[in-house]
Structure formats: C-alpha cells, structure tokens
Amino acid sequence: MVAQNTGLLTRPSLPRNLCNLTSSHFIDSVTTFHANTCSVERKVSAGCPEGSCCGPGFWNVLYNALLNIEFSSHTKIIAFAVDLAILTCGKTLYEAEVYANSDFSQTENSARENKMQFNESNSKAMLITRKRRTDDINIYRNNRRFERVTDMKYVGIHFDSRLTFRKHIGHIAEKSRILIYALSKTAKLHWGLGHKSLKTVYEGALVPLMTYGAPGWEEALCKQRLLH
C-alpha cells in the first residue's frame, strides 16, 4: 500500500506544531543505496520505511479513515500491518455478494480520496460455508473480479473455506517435525546439547510454533477429534 497524502494529518485533533513537523518529514526526502563503491540516490515521493519508529503512527493515521467507514451491519473490517480482511455475511450467496460489492465500493472511494493503492493481485475472495458447493463468487473492486480461493493465509494462520484448519494444523505439524528432527541430531545421550539448552529451544521455538493462533483453531480441532 502506498500513501502520499499528508492532508490526513489534519483530520484527527493533532496540535498544529506536530502536524507541521510530520508534514516536513515528507518534503524533499531522499533514499540512498550503497553497494561497494557505487551509490544511487532517489527522491522519495511515497511510502514509509518498514520497521521505522514513525511507521506505526503513520499506519494509524493512514488506516484511520478506512477503519472508520460505516459499513452495513453485515460487514466487518479487520486490519493488521499491511493485511486487510473484509468479512461479509449473508443468508444466501447472492445476498452476501450484494453486501460485499456495496461495501467494497466504499473502500474504493476512501482509497481514492486518501491516495491509497491496494495490491489487487494479492486480493482474494473465499466463500466460507459448511455446504459443499462450487458456485463462483462475483465480487469486484475497481471493475476487477476477485480470484476465488479455497484457503488463504492471514497473519500466519491458514484459513480454509470450511474452517476445519486442517491445512494450518498440517503446516505447523510439518514445521514442528523438522525442528524436532534437527534437535534430535544435536543431542544424544552422552554428547551434544544438554537438557537445559534443549528446554530453552523447546520453550522458545517449538511451543510458540505449535500454539500460535490456538484460540482460533483449537475449537475446530476438538470437534474433529469428537467426530472421530
């Protein structure tokens, strides 16, 4: 996403001196790339350095207008870093499409007003339903129909169209297996990593890997166990 509209700073109740200081940050900014004896300099007209101290603040200012859009009661918007998820529900597929297309048009207007650009090639649509159906989804943004997928990854969690989380569980199981195998080669009965070191690696790497996002997919896993 690219933003180049410092006029957003005047919308919240910002002190004038902080607004002017922030605006000046974007005036005549340049970035320099050094490689051995070669140096290239370019003027920066958009964007914000990833990982910068001011990045989170600029993100809040930029997304504020988008997150405050008054969508219909059928739509909810969730944002994390540069990932944006728009959830729309309906009693029928057609109803969900109507609500989604109507609310998506508001995001287009907001992006246009605030000079924002979304990466449309990474924008996907997924139908979440318990029914087995192959109906296509006709959701558009900027006259471009979203590609339909049966699963997508959001903030590190694999969601599937039936919310079984089988792909996500399989993914973390495989990564855990690789890590455990690597640890087994570094620790034997009489040589290698000791118990304390193994426990540190286990608690610092393996446990976070296996439990990441657990509140979201734990219930689905428990239901699958009960069914079997």
MDAnalysis code that builds the backbone (N, CA, C; Angstrom):
import MDAnalysis as mda
import numpy as np

u = mda.Universe.empty(684, n_residues=228, atom_resindex=np.repeat(np.arange(228), 3), trajectory=True)
u.add_TopologyAttr("name", ["N", "CA", "C"] * 228)
u.add_TopologyAttr("resid", np.arange(1, 229))
u.add_TopologyAttr("resname", ["MET", "VAL", "ALA", "GLN", "ASN", "THR", "GLY", "LEU", "LEU", "THR", "ARG", "PRO", "SER", "LEU", "PRO", "ARG", "ASN", "LEU", "CYS", "ASN", "LEU", "THR", "SER", "SER", "HIS", "PHE", "ILE", "ASP", "SER", "VAL", "THR", "THR", "PHE", "HIS", "ALA", "ASN", "THR", "CYS", "SER", "VAL", "GLU", "ARG", "LYS", "VAL", "SER", "ALA", "GLY", "CYS", "PRO", "GLU", "GLY", "SER", "CYS", "CYS", "GLY", "PRO", "GLY", "PHE", "TRP", "ASN", "VAL", "LEU", "TYR", "ASN", "ALA", "LEU", "LEU", "ASN", "ILE", "GLU", "PHE", "SER", "SER", "HIS", "THR", "LYS", "ILE", "ILE", "ALA", "PHE", "ALA", "VAL", "ASP", "LEU", "ALA", "ILE", "LEU", "THR", "CYS", "GLY", "LYS", "THR", "LEU", "TYR", "GLU", "ALA", "GLU", "VAL", "TYR", "ALA", "ASN", "SER", "ASP", "PHE", "SER", "GLN", "THR", "GLU", "ASN", "SER", "ALA", "ARG", "GLU", "ASN", "LYS", "MET", "GLN", "PHE", "ASN", "GLU", "SER", "ASN", "SER", "LYS", "ALA", "MET", "LEU", "ILE", "THR", "ARG", "LYS", "ARG", "ARG", "THR", "ASP", "ASP", "ILE", "ASN", "ILE", "TYR", "ARG", "ASN", "ASN", "ARG", "ARG", "PHE", "GLU", "ARG", "VAL", "THR", "ASP", "MET", "LYS", "TYR", "VAL", "GLY", "ILE", "HIS", "PHE", "ASP", "SER", "ARG", "LEU", "THR", "PHE", "ARG", "LYS", "HIS", "ILE", "GLY", "HIS", "ILE", "ALA", "GLU", "LYS", "SER", "ARG", "ILE", "LEU", "ILE", "TYR", "ALA", "LEU", "SER", "LYS", "THR", "ALA", "LYS", "LEU", "HIS", "TRP", "GLY", "LEU", "GLY", "HIS", "LYS", "SER", "LEU", "LYS", "THR", "VAL", "TYR", "GLU", "GLY", "ALA", "LEU", "VAL", "PRO", "LEU", "MET", "THR", "TYR", "GLY", "ALA", "PRO", "GLY", "TRP", "GLU", "GLU", "ALA", "LEU", "CYS", "LYS", "GLN", "ARG", "LEU", "LEU", "HIS"])
u.atoms.positions = np.array([
    [0.837, -1.180, 0.000],
    [0.000, 0.000, 0.000],
    [0.878, 1.238, 0.000],
    [0.487, 2.221, -0.773],
    [1.262, 3.448, -0.891],
    [0.381, 4.625, -0.525],
    [0.910, 5.541, 0.259],
    [0.157, 6.730, 0.627],
    [1.016, 7.953, 0.411],
    [0.413, 8.990, -0.087],
    [1.175, 10.208, -0.298],
    [0.286, 11.431, -0.050],
    [-0.504, 11.367, 1.028],
    [-1.430, 12.435, 1.342],
    [-1.276, 12.845, 2.790],
    [-0.487, 13.866, 3.058],
    [-0.293, 14.325, 4.423],
    [-1.488, 15.105, 4.918],
    [-2.476, 15.354, 4.055],
    [-3.687, 16.038, 4.481],
    [-4.466, 15.235, 5.508],
    [-4.203, 13.923, 5.585],
    [-4.858, 13.087, 6.589],
    [-4.526, 13.544, 8.008],
    [-3.368, 14.185, 8.165],
    [-2.941, 14.592, 9.498],
    [-3.841, 15.672, 10.083],
    [-4.543, 16.398, 9.252],
    [-5.380, 17.491, 9.746],
    [-6.727, 16.996, 10.236],
    [-7.054, 15.719, 9.999],
    [-8.367, 15.225, 10.388],
    [-8.460, 14.922, 11.881],
    [-7.492, 14.175, 12.469],
    [-7.557, 13.988, 13.913],
    [-7.229, 15.312, 14.617],
    [-7.432, 15.331, 15.906],
    [-7.151, 16.549, 16.679],
    [-5.664, 16.611, 17.003],
    [-4.869, 16.893, 15.995],
    [-3.419, 16.983, 16.174],
    [-3.005, 18.425, 16.420],
    [-2.088, 18.645, 17.356],
    [-1.548, 20.005, 17.535],
    [-0.882, 20.470, 16.255],
    [-1.009, 21.744, 15.947],
    [-0.502, 22.276, 14.691],
    [1.004, 22.071, 14.562],
    [1.762, 22.227, 15.666],
    [3.216, 22.086, 15.562],
    [3.613, 20.654, 15.197],
    [2.901, 19.645, 15.740],
    [3.210, 18.255, 15.405],
    [2.803, 17.938, 13.967],
    [1.710, 18.539, 13.532],
    [1.267, 18.342, 12.153],
    [2.298, 18.900, 11.178],
    [2.797, 20.099, 11.467],
    [3.798, 20.723, 10.586],
    [5.108, 19.937, 10.603],
    [5.501, 19.455, 11.789],
    [6.733, 18.683, 11.910],
    [6.639, 17.395, 11.102],
    [5.502, 16.713, 11.185],
    [5.314, 15.472, 10.453],
    [5.255, 15.711, 8.956],
    [4.573, 16.775, 8.560],
    [4.465, 17.091, 7.134],
    [5.836, 17.378, 6.535],
    [6.681, 18.062, 7.295],
    [8.010, 18.403, 6.786],
    [8.874, 17.168, 6.574],
    [8.511, 16.070, 7.257],
    [9.269, 14.825, 7.118],
    [9.184, 14.294, 5.687],
    [8.082, 14.608, 4.986],
    [7.863, 14.085, 3.642],
    [8.306, 15.054, 2.549],
    [8.846, 16.187, 2.940],
    [9.258, 17.183, 1.952],
    [10.732, 16.974, 1.600],
    [11.012, 16.827, 0.313],
    [12.380, 16.653, -0.194],
    [13.097, 15.474, 0.461],
    [12.377, 14.398, 0.715],
    [13.002, 13.206, 1.293],
    [13.720, 12.413, 0.198],
    [14.865, 11.868, 0.532],
    [15.637, 11.062, -0.416],
    [16.073, 9.774, 0.256],
    [16.307, 8.760, -0.548],
    [16.834, 7.495, -0.056],
    [18.089, 7.153, -0.840],
    [19.078, 6.602, -0.165],
    [20.365, 6.315, -0.792],
    [20.702, 4.837, -0.639],
    [21.142, 4.233, -1.728],
    [21.554, 2.830, -1.721],
    [23.046, 2.766, -2.016],
    [23.792, 2.108, -1.114],
    [25.240, 1.973, -1.270],
    [25.586, 0.517, -1.572],
    [26.439, 0.299, -2.553],
    [26.933, -1.041, -2.885],
    [28.376, -0.918, -3.341],
    [29.287, -1.377, -2.495],
    [30.723, -1.244, -2.762],
    [31.075, 0.233, -3.005],
    [31.535, 0.555, -4.182],
    [31.908, 1.938, -4.470],
    [30.804, 2.702, -5.191],
    [29.684, 2.039, -5.439],
    [28.579, 2.664, -6.168],
    [27.527, 3.175, -5.190],
    [26.973, 4.318, -5.488],
    [25.941, 4.908, -4.652],
    [24.854, 5.500, -5.544],
    [23.594, 5.151, -5.231],
    [22.454, 5.639, -6.006],
    [21.495, 6.361, -5.075],
    [21.048, 7.527, -5.485],
    [20.139, 8.333, -4.669],
    [18.868, 8.636, -5.453],
    [17.720, 8.482, -4.809],
    [16.435, 8.745, -5.439],
    [15.547, 9.545, -4.485],
    [14.734, 10.399, -5.072],
    [13.793, 11.175, -4.279],
    [12.604, 10.296, -3.912],
    [12.172, 10.363, -2.660],
    [11.052, 9.557, -2.172],
    [9.785, 10.397, -2.216],
    [8.804, 9.906, -2.943],
    [7.545, 10.639, -3.068],
    [6.369, 9.923, -2.405],
    [6.601, 8.692, -1.939],
    [5.514, 7.930, -1.326],
    [6.091, 6.852, -0.431],
    [5.263, 6.395, 0.502],
    [5.658, 5.275, 1.332],
    [6.288, 5.685, 2.641],
    [6.580, 4.673, 3.455],
    [7.200, 4.883, 4.761],
    [8.161, 3.730, 5.007],
    [9.358, 3.992, 5.513],
    [10.336, 2.920, 5.742],
    [9.782, 1.837, 6.660],
    [9.853, 0.593, 6.203],
    [9.370, -0.514, 7.028],
    [10.262, -0.690, 8.246],
    [9.650, -0.838, 9.402],
    [10.393, -1.004, 10.639],
    [10.836, 0.301, 11.273],
    [10.443, 1.421, 10.707],
    [10.844, 2.713, 11.256],
    [10.052, 3.019, 12.520],
    [10.583, 3.922, 13.342],
    [9.906, 4.301, 14.585],
    [8.588, 5.020, 14.312],
    [8.546, 5.769, 13.222],
    [7.337, 6.536, 12.913],
    [6.317, 5.722, 12.132],
    [6.705, 4.543, 11.671],
    [5.818, 3.718, 10.852],
    [4.473, 3.414, 11.490],
    [4.422, 2.910, 12.738],
    [3.121, 2.598, 13.361],
    [2.206, 3.807, 13.462],
    [2.778, 4.970, 13.774],
    [1.957, 6.173, 13.864],
    [1.366, 6.569, 12.531],
    [2.203, 6.506, 11.474],
    [1.713, 6.822, 10.135],
    [0.667, 5.809, 9.695],
    [0.860, 4.537, 10.087],
    [-0.115, 3.493, 9.746],
    [-1.465, 3.822, 10.362],
    [-1.466, 4.225, 11.643],
    [-2.720, 4.559, 12.315],
    [-3.430, 5.728, 11.633],
    [-2.660, 6.734, 11.260],
    [-3.250, 7.897, 10.599],
    [-3.830, 7.506, 9.243],
    [-3.083, 6.697, 8.499],
    [-3.495, 6.312, 7.161],
    [-4.735, 5.428, 7.185],
    [-4.746, 4.437, 8.079],
    [-5.842, 3.485, 8.131],
    [-7.065, 4.017, 8.865],
    [-6.899, 5.106, 9.606],
    [-7.995, 5.621, 10.411],
    [-9.243, 5.880, 9.572],
    [-9.065, 6.523, 8.421],
    [-10.211, 6.830, 7.561],
    [-10.875, 5.555, 7.056],
    [-10.064, 4.550, 6.739],
    [-10.592, 3.292, 6.210],
    [-11.349, 2.514, 7.276],
    [-10.784, 2.466, 8.487],
    [-11.396, 1.693, 9.570],
    [-12.652, 2.350, 10.112],
    [-12.822, 3.631, 9.864],
    [-13.995, 4.348, 10.361],
    [-15.128, 4.433, 9.345],
    [-14.987, 3.722, 8.232],
    [-16.080, 3.693, 7.250],
    [-17.298, 3.001, 7.877],
    [-18.464, 3.551, 7.667],
    [-19.691, 2.967, 8.202],
    [-20.228, 1.931, 7.215],
    [-19.746, 0.698, 7.382],
    [-20.223, -0.389, 6.546],
    [-21.607, -0.832, 7.006],
    [-22.241, -1.682, 6.218],
    [-23.523, -2.257, 6.630],
    [-23.291, -3.188, 7.816],
    [-24.369, -3.556, 8.482],
    [-24.258, -4.418, 9.666],
    [-23.783, -5.816, 9.306],
    [-23.743, -6.133, 8.017],
    [-23.329, -7.465, 7.562],
    [-21.816, -7.554, 7.327],
    [-21.125, -6.432, 7.451],
    [-19.696, -6.399, 7.097],
    [-18.852, -5.929, 8.279],
    [-17.698, -6.579, 8.432],
    [-16.730, -6.202, 9.457],
    [-15.360, -6.145, 8.826],
    [-14.565, -5.160, 9.221],
    [-13.234, -4.991, 8.648],
    [-12.180, -5.227, 9.731],
    [-11.124, -5.938, 9.362],
    [-10.021, -6.245, 10.280],
    [-8.719, -5.875, 9.589],
    [-7.848, -5.165, 10.287],
    [-6.576, -4.747, 9.697],
    [-5.431, -5.126, 10.623],
    [-4.357, -5.621, 10.019],
    [-3.139, -5.945, 10.759],
    [-1.963, -5.692, 9.834],
    [-1.079, -4.768, 10.238],
    [0.051, -4.372, 9.388],
    [-0.486, -3.970, 8.013],
    [0.008, -4.591, 6.942],
    [-0.456, -4.227, 5.599],
    [-1.546, -5.169, 5.101],
    [-2.014, -6.077, 5.966],
    [-3.043, -7.037, 5.575],
    [-4.414, -6.538, 6.015],
    [-5.353, -6.544, 5.098],
    [-6.703, -6.069, 5.367],
    [-7.697, -7.170, 5.028],
    [-8.559, -7.513, 5.973],
    [-9.578, -8.547, 5.753],
    [-10.953, -7.919, 5.912],
    [-11.815, -8.151, 4.930],
    [-13.189, -7.650, 4.983],
    [-14.121, -8.853, 5.000],
    [-14.889, -9.003, 6.073],
    [-15.773, -10.150, 6.256],
    [-17.213, -9.721, 6.032],
    [-17.914, -10.409, 5.156],
    [-19.309, -10.101, 4.852],
    [-20.130, -11.381, 4.939],
    [-21.270, -11.308, 5.600],
    [-22.120, -12.488, 5.738],
    [-23.474, -12.231, 5.082],
    [-24.142, -13.300, 4.680],
    [-25.452, -13.217, 4.074],
    [-26.161, -14.546, 4.183],
    [-27.489, -14.516, 4.119],
    [-28.263, -15.755, 4.217],
    [-28.099, -16.604, 2.966],
    [-27.846, -15.938, 1.841],
    [-27.614, -16.648, 0.585],
    [-26.335, -16.107, -0.042],
    [-25.825, -16.838, -1.034],
    [-24.619, -16.389, -1.715],
    [-24.867, -15.063, -2.422],
    [-26.018, -14.940, -3.067],
    [-26.341, -13.699, -3.772],
    [-26.405, -12.521, -2.811],
    [-27.003, -12.724, -1.646],
    [-27.110, -11.650, -0.662],
    [-25.728, -11.223, -0.181],
    [-24.859, -12.185, 0.071],
    [-23.501, -11.869, 0.512],
    [-22.743, -11.090, -0.568],
    [-22.945, -11.461, -1.827],
    [-22.299, -10.749, -2.930],
    [-22.761, -9.299, -3.000],
    [-24.051, -9.076, -2.825],
    [-24.603, -7.718, -2.900],
    [-24.015, -6.847, -1.792],
    [-24.014, -7.362, -0.576],
    [-23.455, -6.602, 0.546],
    [-21.966, -6.339, 0.337],
    [-21.243, -7.353, -0.107],
    [-19.795, -7.215, -0.290],
    [-19.464, -6.170, -1.347],
    [-20.131, -6.246, -2.485],
    [-19.856, -5.290, -3.558],
    [-20.232, -3.866, -3.159],
    [-21.317, -3.725, -2.410],
    [-21.733, -2.408, -1.960],
    [-20.724, -1.811, -0.984],
    [-20.263, -2.619, -0.036],
    [-19.317, -2.121, 0.961],
    [-17.922, -1.939, 0.372],
    [-17.572, -2.783, -0.603],
    [-16.260, -2.632, -1.236],
    [-16.158, -1.332, -2.003],
    [-17.288, -0.852, -2.535],
    [-17.260, 0.410, -3.263],
    [-16.881, 1.562, -2.346],
    [-17.195, 1.423, -1.048],
    [-16.820, 2.459, -0.086],
    [-15.309, 2.475, 0.151],
    [-14.693, 1.290, 0.141],
    [-13.242, 1.251, 0.299],
    [-12.555, 1.867, -0.907],
    [-13.147, 1.693, -2.093],
    [-12.594, 2.320, -3.297],
    [-12.620, 3.836, -3.168],
    [-13.758, 4.369, -2.711],
    [-13.884, 5.821, -2.566],
    [-12.905, 6.356, -1.529],
    [-12.765, 5.626, -0.404],
    [-11.851, 6.058, 0.645],
    [-10.405, 6.034, 0.158],
    [-10.034, 4.971, -0.578],
    [-8.671, 4.859, -1.096],
    [-8.383, 5.968, -2.101],
    [-9.374, 6.265, -2.932],
    [-9.196, 7.312, -3.943],
    [-9.025, 8.689, -3.280],
    [-9.818, 8.969, -2.263],
    [-9.748, 10.260, -1.579],
    [-8.425, 10.447, -0.846],
    [-7.893, 9.357, -0.295],
    [-6.679, 9.445, 0.516],
    [-5.429, 8.990, -0.229],
    [-5.562, 8.809, -1.562],
    [-4.430, 8.464, -2.416],
    [-3.738, 7.185, -1.955],
    [-4.538, 6.174, -1.706],
    [-4.033, 4.861, -1.307],
    [-4.177, 3.898, -2.464],
    [-3.267, 2.945, -2.546],
    [-3.307, 1.933, -3.583],
    [-3.181, 0.556, -2.954],
    [-4.109, -0.335, -3.284],
    [-4.060, -1.700, -2.784],
    [-3.418, -2.619, -3.819],
    [-2.740, -3.633, -3.338],
    [-2.147, -4.629, -4.230],
    [-3.252, -5.581, -4.669],
    [-3.842, -5.286, -5.821],
    [-5.003, -6.048, -6.265],
    [-4.644, -7.469, -6.682],
    [-3.397, -7.698, -7.079],
    [-3.007, -9.054, -7.473],
    [-3.004, -10.005, -6.285],
    [-2.876, -9.469, -5.065],
    [-2.886, -10.299, -3.863],
    [-4.249, -10.325, -3.190],
    [-5.238, -9.677, -3.786],
    [-6.576, -9.645, -3.207],
    [-7.346, -10.877, -3.654],
    [-7.864, -11.631, -2.693],
    [-8.581, -12.870, -2.999],
    [-9.942, -12.874, -2.307],
    [-10.817, -13.740, -2.787],
    [-12.137, -13.922, -2.181],
    [-12.312, -15.390, -1.811],
    [-12.874, -15.624, -0.632],
    [-13.088, -17.000, -0.190],
    [-14.490, -17.127, 0.398],
    [-15.216, -18.122, -0.059],
    [-16.560, -18.390, 0.439],
    [-16.463, -19.379, 1.596],
    [-16.903, -18.950, 2.772],
    [-16.871, -19.806, 3.959],
    [-18.260, -20.365, 4.185],
    [-18.411, -21.666, 4.030],
    [-19.705, -22.321, 4.195],
    [-19.497, -23.790, 4.516],
    [-20.455, -24.371, 5.220],
    [-20.404, -25.798, 5.523],
    [-20.927, -26.636, 4.360],
    [-21.617, -25.971, 3.431],
    [-22.196, -26.691, 2.308],
    [-21.135, -26.991, 1.260],
    [-21.300, -28.105, 0.595],
    [-20.396, -28.455, -0.497],
    [-20.947, -27.841, -1.785],
    [-20.319, -26.752, -2.240],
    [-20.813, -26.086, -3.438],
    [-19.644, -25.546, -4.241],
    [-19.883, -25.419, -5.512],
    [-18.831, -24.942, -6.400],
    [-19.204, -23.627, -7.062],
    [-20.261, -22.972, -6.568],
    [-20.699, -21.694, -7.137],
    [-19.562, -20.689, -7.086],
    [-19.435, -19.922, -8.151],
    [-18.402, -18.894, -8.186],
    [-18.859, -17.667, -7.409],
    [-17.898, -16.846, -7.003],
    [-18.197, -15.635, -6.248],
    [-17.918, -14.443, -7.138],
    [-18.907, -13.590, -7.291],
    [-18.757, -12.422, -8.152],
    [-18.627, -11.164, -7.300],
    [-17.406, -10.936, -6.822],
    [-17.108, -9.751, -6.021],
    [-16.064, -8.942, -6.778],
    [-16.315, -7.658, -6.903],
    [-15.466, -6.810, -7.732],
    [-14.895, -5.646, -6.930],
    [-13.733, -5.210, -7.377],
    [-13.129, -3.982, -6.874],
    [-12.378, -3.336, -8.024],
    [-12.698, -2.069, -8.291],
    [-12.123, -1.376, -9.451],
    [-12.379, -2.154, -10.737],
    [-13.600, -2.692, -10.852],
    [-14.028, -3.452, -12.040],
    [-13.209, -4.724, -12.265],
    [-12.520, -5.180, -11.250],
    [-11.735, -6.411, -11.354],
    [-12.328, -7.448, -10.416],
    [-12.657, -8.615, -10.955],
    [-13.258, -9.661, -10.127],
    [-12.200, -10.362, -9.294],
    [-12.493, -10.518, -8.037],
    [-11.555, -11.173, -7.143],
    [-11.418, -12.648, -7.507],
    [-10.197, -13.136, -7.453],
    [-9.959, -14.563, -7.681],
    [-10.480, -15.351, -6.485],
    [-11.220, -16.416, -6.766],
    [-11.740, -17.239, -5.679],
    [-10.719, -18.293, -5.276],
    [-10.543, -18.461, -3.970],
    [-9.628, -19.468, -3.445],
    [-10.362, -20.304, -2.401],
    [-9.837, -21.477, -2.127],
    [-10.452, -22.348, -1.124],
    [-9.753, -22.240, 0.218],
    [-8.607, -21.578, 0.237],
    [-7.916, -21.313, 1.504],
    [-7.027, -20.089, 1.323],
    [-6.765, -19.409, 2.420],
    [-5.872, -18.256, 2.376],
    [-5.165, -18.105, 3.715],
    [-4.015, -17.455, 3.658],
    [-3.208, -17.257, 4.851],
    [-3.348, -15.816, 5.322],
    [-3.715, -15.650, 6.580],
    [-3.874, -14.309, 7.149],
    [-3.204, -14.286, 8.515],
    [-2.304, -13.336, 8.695],
    [-1.483, -13.173, 9.911],
    [-0.913, -14.505, 10.391],
    [-0.438, -15.295, 9.445],
    [0.266, -16.528, 9.793],
    [-0.611, -17.743, 10.006],
    [-1.924, -17.617, 9.817],
    [-2.844, -18.739, 10.014],
    [-3.522, -19.077, 8.689],
    [-3.553, -20.360, 8.354],
    [-4.199, -20.813, 7.124],
    [-5.686, -21.053, 7.395],
    [-6.531, -20.279, 6.736],
    [-7.980, -20.452, 6.843],
    [-8.478, -21.182, 5.603],
    [-9.377, -22.130, 5.799],
    [-9.972, -22.820, 4.657],
    [-11.455, -22.505, 4.591],
    [-12.086, -22.865, 3.492],
    [-13.468, -22.471, 3.236],
    [-14.483, -23.111, 4.182],
    [-14.068, -24.125, 4.928],
    [-14.989, -24.774, 5.880],
    [-14.516, -24.616, 7.318],
    [-13.467, -23.843, 7.482],
    [-12.904, -23.551, 8.815],
    [-12.563, -24.825, 9.581],
    [-11.977, -25.792, 8.877],
    [-11.503, -27.005, 9.542],
    [-10.080, -26.835, 10.049],
    [-9.348, -25.882, 9.452],
    [-7.954, -25.579, 9.790],
    [-7.032, -26.780, 9.603],
    [-7.431, -27.699, 8.748],
    [-6.598, -28.880, 8.514],
    [-5.267, -28.507, 7.870],
    [-5.308, -27.578, 6.933],
    [-4.068, -27.164, 6.279],
    [-3.139, -26.485, 7.273],
    [-3.692, -25.656, 8.146],
    [-2.863, -24.954, 9.127],
    [-2.240, -25.942, 10.111],
    [-3.043, -26.873, 10.589],
    [-2.541, -27.867, 11.541],
    [-1.482, -28.735, 10.886],
    [-1.714, -29.119, 9.637],
    [-0.715, -29.902, 8.920],
    [0.568, -29.120, 8.704],
    [0.421, -27.807, 8.466],
    [1.593, -26.945, 8.249],
    [2.460, -26.871, 9.501],
    [1.831, -26.613, 10.654],
    [2.632, -26.490, 11.879],
    [3.151, -27.855, 12.331],
    [2.428, -28.915, 12.007],
    [2.904, -30.256, 12.361],
    [4.180, -30.578, 11.583],
    [4.215, -30.213, 10.293],
    [5.398, -30.470, 9.473],
    [6.580, -29.622, 9.938],
    [6.337, -28.347, 10.242],
    [7.416, -27.484, 10.712],
    [7.944, -27.964, 12.064],
    [7.040, -28.438, 12.919],
    [7.456, -28.956, 14.229],
    [8.284, -30.226, 14.060],
    [7.870, -31.077, 13.119],
    [8.604, -32.325, 12.865],
    [10.030, -32.023, 12.419],
    [10.194, -31.036, 11.526],
    [11.521, -30.664, 11.033],
    [12.383, -30.133, 12.173],
    [11.786, -29.308, 13.038],
    [12.536, -28.737, 14.155],
    [12.953, -29.808, 15.163],
    [12.026, -30.719, 15.454],
    [12.339, -31.802, 16.398],
    [13.438, -32.695, 15.840],
    [13.376, -32.960, 14.537],
    [14.401, -33.788, 13.900],
    [15.763, -33.104, 13.969],
    [15.778, -31.788, 13.768],
    [17.035, -31.047, 13.841],
    [17.596, -31.075, 15.265],
    [16.713, -30.966, 16.254],
    [17.168, -31.020, 17.648],
    [17.688, -32.407, 18.004],
    [17.056, -33.438, 17.465],
    [17.487, -34.801, 17.789],
    [18.897, -35.081, 17.290],
    [19.320, -34.392, 16.236],
    [20.667, -34.608, 15.700],
    [21.726, -33.854, 16.505],
    [21.287, -32.906, 17.346],
    [22.248, -32.126, 18.136],
    [22.320, -32.578, 19.577],
    [21.531, -33.576, 19.941],
    [21.532, -34.033, 21.336],
    [21.415, -35.551, 21.399],
    [22.458, -36.175, 21.948],
    [22.446, -37.607, 22.186],
    [22.618, -37.858, 23.682],
    [22.690, -39.115, 24.029],
    [22.744, -39.461, 25.451],
    [23.996, -38.938, 26.140],
    [25.152, -39.015, 25.479],
    [26.409, -38.632, 26.123],
    [27.092, -37.432, 25.467],
    [26.473, -36.772, 24.504],
    [27.096, -35.603, 23.891],
    [26.014, -34.693, 23.283],
    [26.437, -33.501, 22.905],
    [25.503, -32.561, 22.287],
    [24.870, -31.621, 23.299],
    [23.766, -31.011, 22.915],
    [23.076, -30.059, 23.777],
    [22.563, -30.732, 25.038],
    [22.688, -30.010, 26.151],
    [22.213, -30.534, 27.415],
    [20.718, -30.304, 27.599],
    [20.204, -30.830, 28.703],
    [18.771, -30.729, 28.981],
    [18.320, -29.277, 29.070],
    [19.099, -28.423, 29.709],
    [18.722, -27.021, 29.883],
    [18.646, -26.297, 28.548],
    [19.615, -26.568, 27.678],
    [19.621, -25.926, 26.369],
    [18.451, -26.408, 25.516],
    [18.169, -27.699, 25.572],
    [17.047, -28.248, 24.813],
    [15.719, -27.668, 25.297],
    [15.597, -27.492, 26.609],
    [14.370, -26.927, 27.161],
    [14.191, -25.480, 26.701],
    [15.306, -24.736, 26.622],
    [15.238, -23.345, 26.166],
    [14.775, -23.267, 24.720],
    [15.331, -24.140, 23.878],
    [14.937, -24.166, 22.468],
    [13.482, -24.599, 22.339],
    [13.095, -25.593, 23.126],
    [11.730, -26.112, 23.081],
    [10.717, -25.034, 23.461],
    [10.982, -24.336, 24.577],
    [10.050, -23.317, 25.049],
    [10.093, -22.053, 24.199],
    [11.244, -21.783, 23.586],
    [11.374, -20.554, 22.809],
    [11.012, -20.682, 21.345],
    [11.070, -21.909, 20.818],
    [10.808, -22.096, 19.387],
    [9.641, -23.034, 19.114],
    [9.660, -24.195, 19.738],
    [8.658, -25.209, 19.414],
    [7.276, -24.881, 19.986],
    [7.228, -24.485, 21.255],
    [5.934, -24.181, 21.881],
    [5.223, -23.010, 21.188],
    [5.914, -21.877, 20.925],
    [5.235, -20.786, 20.202],
    [4.761, -21.206, 18.813],
    [5.524, -22.070, 18.157],
    [5.141, -22.531, 16.828],
    [3.854, -23.344, 16.883],
    [3.754, -24.241, 17.865],
    [2.604, -25.137, 17.946],
    [1.364, -24.453, 18.505],
    [1.534, -23.395, 19.282],
    [0.382, -22.759, 19.932],
    [-0.022, -21.437, 19.288],
    [0.704, -20.991, 18.256],
    [0.378, -19.711, 17.629],
    [-1.041, -19.729, 17.051],
    [-1.837, -18.779, 17.464],
    [-3.209, -18.682, 16.967],
    [-4.120, -19.783, 17.467],
    [-3.721, -20.504, 18.517],
    [-4.504, -21.641, 19.002],
    [-5.949, -21.291, 19.361],
    [-6.229, -20.135, 19.964],
    [-7.636, -19.815, 20.270],
    [-8.525, -19.804, 19.035],
    [-7.930, -19.584, 17.858],
    [-8.715, -19.543, 16.629],
    [-9.021, -20.917, 16.058],
    [-8.073, -21.864, 16.162],
    [-8.286, -23.170, 15.526],
    [-8.436, -24.324, 16.509],
    [-8.284, -24.062, 17.819],
    [-8.381, -25.138, 18.811],
    [-9.764, -25.777, 18.815],
    [-10.817, -24.950, 18.747],
    [-12.177, -25.483, 18.795],
    [-12.457, -26.401, 17.618],
    [-11.967, -26.005, 16.423],
    [-12.172, -26.840, 15.239],
    [-11.452, -28.178, 15.388],
    [-10.270, -28.157, 15.972],
    [-9.510, -29.391, 16.176],
    [-10.230, -30.314, 17.160],
    [-10.786, -29.753, 18.227],
    [-11.505, -30.557, 19.222],
    [-12.748, -31.197, 18.609],
    [-13.442, -30.456, 17.735],
    [-14.634, -31.014, 17.080],
    [-14.270, -32.182, 16.177],
    [-13.131, -32.072, 15.493],
    [-12.710, -33.148, 14.608],
    [-12.380, -34.394, 15.407],
    [-11.795, -34.206, 16.596],
    [-11.475, -35.355, 17.443],
    [-12.743, -36.044, 17.910],
    [-13.774, -35.244, 18.259],
    [-15.035, -35.823, 18.729],
    [-15.715, -36.607, 17.616],
    [-15.608, -36.103, 16.380],
    [-16.228, -36.800, 15.246],
    [-15.588, -38.132, 14.962],
    [-14.282, -38.216, 15.251],
    [-13.566, -39.472, 15.008],
    [-13.623, -40.406, 16.213],
])
